[in-house]
Amino acid sequence: MFVDLSTIGLVWPEFILILIAAWIYVGGTLAPGRTTWNVLAWSTYLVVFLVMLKNERALWHDVAAGLVAINGPLIVDYLGQVSRYGCLLLGLLITMIASRAGAERLATEVSGTIMMLVAGLMLVCRANELVFLFVALELISVPTYVLLFLGRADRASGEATVKYFFLSLIASAMLLYGMSTLYGVADGTTVISGTAEVPGIRGALDRLPAGHTSLFLIGWVMVVCGLGFKIAAVPFHFYAPDVYEGTTNINAGLLAVAPKVAGILALIRLVLAVVPADAAWGWPLMWVLAMLTMTWGNVCALWQQNLRRLMAFSSVAHAGYMLIGFTVALVAPAAGGVGATLLYLTVYALAGLGVFAALAYLSDERHEVDGVAELAGLARSHPWVAGALAFCLFSLAGIPPLAGFWGKLALFTGAVRVVLAGDGGVSSWLLVLAVTGVLNAVIAAAYYLRVIGVMYFTAPVTRVAAPGGMGAMLGTLACTLLVLVLSVWPGLAFRMADAADPLLRQARPAVVAAWRMEASAAFAHDGDLAGRWQKGGD
Amino acid sequence: MDEILNILMILVPALPLAAAVLVAALGPRMLRARSHWPVVAALIGSCLASLVLLWHVWRQPSGYERVATYWTWALVPDAYAGESGTQSVDSRIDVPPGTATPADSARLAGSSPRARDFAVDITLRLDALTGIMLAMVTFVSLLVAIYSIGYMHGDRGYWRFFTYIALFVFSMTMLVSVSNFVLLFVFWEAVGVCSYLLIGFWYEKPAAAAAGMKAFLVNRVGDFGFMLGVFLIWTTYGTLNYHDTPAPVRDTVAASAAPVGGGEAAEIVPGVLGSQRIATGAYVGGGTGLAICLLLLLGACGKSAQFPLHVWLPDAMEGPTPVSALIHAATMVTAGVYMVARCTPLFTASPDGQLVVAAIGTFTALLAALIALTQFDLKRVLAYSTISQLGYMFLGLGTGTLAGISAGMFHLVTHAFFKALLFLGAGSVMHAMGNVIDMRQFGGLRRVMPRTFWTFLIGCLALSGIAPLSGFWSKDAILASVHARVEVLEHELVRRQGAAEPDADPAHGSAGAVELSADQLGRGAWAYRLMYITALITAFLTSVYTFRMLYLTFFGAQRIPAEAGGRAHESPGLMVWPLLILAGCAAVAGMVLDQSYWNGTHPFAALLAGTPSLTGAVASTEALGAFHIDIAAVSLLVAVAGVACASWLYLGDRRTVHRLRAVMDLEGWAPAGGRANLLRLAQRPGVRGWNQWMERMRLGWLMHLLVELVLLLALILSVPLLLCRFMSPYRLSYGKFFLDELYWGLVVQPLRGIAWLCSVLDDFFVDGIVNALGRLPAHLGTILRSTQTGLVQFYALAMILGGLMLLVLVDQQLVSRVGAWLAAIMAGCGAW
């Protein structure tokens, strides 16, 4: 329909990733071997990262100035730009951590599938069309099923895979149902955020005579439900503890991060974009979800003996914190709620991945580290791993001045800012939300600190081997280092998160452009692209 | 020259600080037994720099001050609102008549219509007072540091000791150099910390640790008062700088509010002790002024161990002896004296405050001297003597005259020499006696350690005030200034009673007394006379306990305790040389600094009088440094009498002293009443006959009644007698007037009770609530976890139901609408 060569030019990195992934699949069957293909995967991420960085210099300049381009099913803006690089980094880290995952024979399947998944993530980052978004999300889900299946060949793992598969199907169905409803009420519009010439869903709805409100609400809520499964919000979280427990540490890490990133981005792209400016029904839903999710996750995580179950509930709780940002964004778009959520997402993803990387380093397919008690005395047997693990857990708990603290600070500040500025009704609800968030942080500290206490102050029970390999170790250290960087230099993260917040951008004097990017421009080294941005409005 | 001066002013504190850092870093690993080298080198440098600075000040005209601002440490813009303007400030500044015209005060107040900044600048000052203190502190520190090389030799914490000493010298030199009350407080606390660390230097000893804690806690009381005083200065004067500072130029309002009185363009915020304020005399008197004085005095009482906060100093003797000499005799304890002298204009504004200073000083001097009479611990005698001499200094400051203040400071300097000497001598004895310090366990040491004996003797003579040693001159100067004060006040009183109108002609009145009310005059004359007499009595007691200490230690039969291990010997040269130098100073310092007896000049007082704070506001009553032969004769006589008394009691056999002690202990004053005594009385010949006669007359019951009455009377009478038995003069003195026990009962125990109550409340009440709340999430978790059934059907159902719930939440009419649809469908079905 409106896809042309320039669109292909914009998604070339994803194409490259998919091609390389296919090559890895095929090549892996012809020439099995772990190391070679892993090195290929790593270098692919790196090369793509660097080439993107080099080619998109002009693009960076424009998006950093707040310009937005709609190109076919894609939206080109700062958020999409930054998060794509983040996804590549994520892929690199996960591949590193999973460098010894699975059987030797199937090693290439793991790294290839991860690459597929990363390609899907990168597409979600810029998706601006219903079908495109759904396909991109499925490009994440399907590799996840494969990875879960590849994880371990036993009954527990099989059960976990099937559970995830079924429930994910239901969630996809709900999402698809919601999307088709939106498509229907918006008079066949599939573009999510549009321009003056090509209206998006919201624009189309505004042009239509009223009368579809109820149907629109059904569609909207269904989309929230489907994406709620991705981020494991209550009551769509039930799969998480069972699946995490059943699968490997590496897969649990992947599940804790990748769907959450995709879900949050899709929520920003779709759910926030179609809400009318004066909607009073949006924030109560997010409020309830946030309250339920963080409290449920945290109280269930208390005194869990299984590490992956604990981390599963903890990931549920973190989704709850992020929903605070959405609540704030729905109440007051200019309060920076989405920016805070993005910051929190980054911080959470790095620290959570660090935790699972450390666990992966201590595990292999013969023996996964399961119980909290197995970590006893880790500080003495593996001081570096214990240190990194403790650091990431501290960050997750939000101990100042670590990155997790800055994330929580941003979220709660957003809520409090609305409370201070706002009128009576909404502000008192948000105050309750912020206070509950803080109380939840206190509850969360209890179980994180217990793990750290076990590592540092308990005599070892069994000798913990560390068969996870250097890749996992490097991944652990890299995650820890990145958390450290964000801890000591939060200003950078704050600035980038604010710049990525699409609602903030709209609140500013708008510079929204409709721009047909030339195919050559995507590969142009230093063209004056800014000259081609045109002013437009949504 | 300016550059050099600035560098020297910074070097004096910076060198010890550098040494402290160096020794702290390298001491435990590399320097170890060589840890003293950086410190001694730094102190030599500091001492030389201080002497150069003092020499520089000496050559400058009177009133010289040099203020060097290095950087701004803290800045709060517009912190002082001046209580919304000119009028209120003006009305609160109580300008003495005649010293400042209304125009002056208007100009002064006019410079504060705008809000002022709260700025703490790192500013060092140099004037006569600071120069003298710097030279004294660094000189004594250097000698003590050298002495410590021998004394602390082989100690496990050798490097730690020298680190602390260097840190202390840094803090002390900063304390006397800074030009801001906040920084004064900071370094006030810093020397307190050093003192705490050094008292508890041998922290394995429970007594030492407890003494350190006691010193710290007692000082907190004083520091709290000091802090409040600083706050009050801020709210009253709107600045905490000593010196005048240019007002911050921030906006154009300054141009319109240009100074009224003068043509100077630059607006000045007058410092609390700045030349502008001293010149105009704009100091707050009345209740606020008195409160400032008393709060500052409370701080001084803590640091300088004055009653009622003196109890920490004797216990502080648990620290190493060089520390006692340096910190607890010569330098740190004089910080209070320095501070009061520095704040003289504030005290001058409040004559009642001055009277309190003098009264506290006198009372402390007497009290400590009485206690010192009966102590057996050599260092404790010296400690009480220090308290007593500090009391003298406060008495001098409390006269409020330039003569009195310079006498107090003079005594501070001479006291630093001879008390450091005495402490180091005591340390030398302790060193030889295997750390035994109880004077009952040794004696007759003058042949064992002759050099220590001779230097100690010089110290004793100086402390007793025997001419011509240094103590005589300074003590005499204090007594003379008090006497002069009495005369001035009485003269003014007489003059006013003679005159019809009290203030008919103020110009003819004695300076320093005109502004006093008749009530204040009468009270002052009476009080200062009493203080003069008390000070004389104290002087007598001083020479008694000093020579008692000397005789007990160095005279009599030679006794050496077993702890000395038969190796009692004279101390090594490193320890003796500082003794000799200090002895030399203690002997001649008085004659050099006070030459009034032969050429009528008083170089010390002349130099000190050049301090800006002491010019202007202080009324100088007479020519400085005049030598009063009558007062000198009286004080010398009293001192010699004391020495004679001590010699009579303690030289030869000591039966007299034992008898005296028995008398003072009220021995044999057992309750005279009692049944046994009465029965014995009944057996006496005269009484027995009378008694028998009464019995025969059937009047025996009368006799019994009489006896019972007498018994009752005796019982009542015996209560005070019993009390006397426990609190005989001797026991009061020996028990330090039971002040420690009093504080224990009145302060420590109640506080412990409150602490216990708080801890119980915390344990049961607060913790109970917190724990109950803490269990809540866990219980909630137990309930919620039960939903985690593991059944995938349930999960799917929960998702769909949850989605529906959310739908209902978002669209409240949905239920009714769905109901309507269903009804319609049913209707349709029915129709079909």
Interface residues (C-beta under 8 A of the other chain):
Chain A: V162 K163 F166 L167 I170 A171 M174 S214 L217 I218 W220 V221 M222 V224 C225 F229 V234 P235 F236 F238 Y239 P241 D242 W281 G282 P284 L285 V288 L289 T295 W296 N298 V299 C300 A301 L302 W303 I443 A446
Chain B: G774 P777 A778 L780 G781 L784 R785 T787 Q788 G790 V792 F794 Y795 A796 A798 M799 I800 L801 G802 G803 L806 L807 L809 V810 D811 Q813 L814 R817
